[in-house]
């Protein structure tokens, strides 16, 4: 028996895998239907929640549901654009599965980021919608008991897969919740086989399963986000380390070639130590990395600017020297002397850019006098 509510379609393939075009088309069509139906459901749930005396307790799930729908809708738009009316080759099909299984990185309520894939976002949306319908008493059109028990079995199996991915340090409570759900489902199925009335048992168990699945998906997404953030920070450290070495080399070159070179310190990112794994400590560490990055850029700009100034002055001397022969005789001698003196200053390292700048300015004045 089919359900009147939107149900997340099964996504084809896996991350970056080539799958048949017909499978991708079927998924896109199913996702389009899911998107439209879930939008209507959410409008109804939002309206009902606004009238509910428990509005304050339901607001978080309603907002999260809306946010997830928007994330799915945005990714769906990208998929449709990438599908390009079916004109896809292998590379395009791989890009599509990457879009399907890649992270949405959608900001949820209260600043929490859910680093979930498109299929996970759809399943989480299903769980939230089911939970909200139960809480708001909007389950009058639900399927029959047999179908609901079957859906509960499928939900608990998804929960079992999620529990398998929970770190050992936190697995006890998740495993306990799974065992409790299993026990209650077995009891429910036994009652159904005996012909007992289970109308008052199915709903609460559905709410519990939906809430547990939702919490596990959110926790798994946040663990993925934390791991990815540590890797991102490590990549930033490696980049800043390389940049620091390059800027120190640039500074040494500048000091060797330019008198009165800048005296900015070049920070060493390794002095910060290894990135921490604690989220709060990682935030503080990332802030310090940002300061190191800004300091490196400031030092790079200063040292590179001094070297560029020396190069610009040398090129100006070359350009002006070619124009000296065109000067009248009474000006040419002085201009040639200025060129010679400029060459002498350039030959001295480190070069006094102030002195060289004054000479080139004087030479430019002589060339201007001709005009």
C-alpha angles and dihedrals in degrees: 000000000000123000121238090221130082114271122194111254119236109261118229126237123342139270111323094349123140112238132176116282092235090059091051092048092050090051093048091051092048091047090051090054091046091050094052096044095045091050090056091045092051092051089054093045092049092050092048092047091053089057095043121103086223092058094126092055093046099046095085094054092044092052092046090049091052092047092051092048091052091049091051092045092051092049090045089056089053091049092051090050091048091047089061095194091306098304092134133140127193093279091052092049090052089050089053094053088047089055091047097049099030121101120274093203089203120179109236131192122314093015095296115144119216108205094196134145123241094260091048091049091052093048091047089050089052091051093048093047091050091049092049093048090054093047092048095043093241095135098102092114096046119134122262125287095261092056092044091053089050091051090049090054090052091048092051091050089054088050090051090056091049093049089054088063097051114110115255091245091062102028098096098075093041092050090048091053091049093050090050092050091048092050093049093047092051089051090048093051091048090053091049091052090051090052095246123155107258098169092118095047104050098061098052091045091051090051092049093048093046092048093047092049091048093050092048093049091049091047092048091048092050091048089052090049091050092050091047091048092054089050090048091051091049089051089051090051090052091049093048090047091055092044091049092054090048093049091048088053090048090050092051090051091048094050090049094050105032128056113219089021117180115280100211117146116241108220121226110223092199087071087074091066127219119336112263122234097217107102095226093046089046090055091054091045091051090051090054090048089054090053090049090051092051092047091050091051091049091051092045091051093049097048094040090048092055092050091046090051090054091049092048092051091048091051090048090054089052093050095046093046090061090056097048096085089062092062122102114261096255090057100034096072094055091045092051089051090052091051092050092049091048089053090051092052091048090051090058115084126235089037122222100231093186092058092043091049091053091051094049090048090053091047090051089051091055091049089049091051089063090060 
